[in-house]
Amino acid sequence: MEMADKAVSTVAKPQMRGLLNAVIKRNLIVALTLAGLSGFAFKQLVGNERKRRYAEFYRNYDAEKEFEEMRKKGLFQSC
């Protein structure tokens, strides 16, 4: 009976009550956080760059010049 001399440690029981709710809550928080971060990163990396390019295009765009080029090419039936 050598085991009687040693301290016996008990393994903690796993949480079973409310386990599904706890896992769902944790996964929902992680999913919403990642979705928010992804949306913010997309806006910063793609959306702002696209907005800047559109602003640059329309700052230099001459509609009359484009119209005259298309008219000279014969793309309009009425002109």
Secondary structure as the mmCIF struct_conf table of DSSP 4:
data_model
#
loop_
_struct_conf.conf_type_id
_struct_conf.id
_struct_conf.beg_label_comp_id
_struct_conf.beg_label_asym_id
_struct_conf.beg_label_seq_id
_struct_conf.end_label_comp_id
_struct_conf.end_label_asym_id
_struct_conf.end_label_seq_id
HELX_RH_3T_P HELX_RH_3T_P1 GLU A 2 ALA A 4
TURN_TY1_P TURN_TY1_P1 ASP A 5 ASP A 5
BEND BEND1 LYS A 6 LYS A 6
HELX_LH_PP_P HELX_LH_PP_P1 ALA A 7 VAL A 8
HELX_LH_PP_P HELX_LH_PP_P2 THR A 10 GLN A 15
TURN_TY1_P TURN_TY1_P2 ARG A 17 GLY A 18
HELX_RH_AL_P HELX_RH_AL_P1 LEU A 19 PHE A 42
HELX_RH_PI_P HELX_RH_PI_P1 LYS A 43 GLY A 47
HELX_RH_AL_P HELX_RH_AL_P2 ASN A 48 ASN A 60
HELX_RH_AL_P HELX_RH_AL_P3 ALA A 63 LYS A 72
TURN_TY1_P TURN_TY1_P3 LYS A 73 GLY A 74
BEND BEND2 GLN A 77 GLN A 77
#
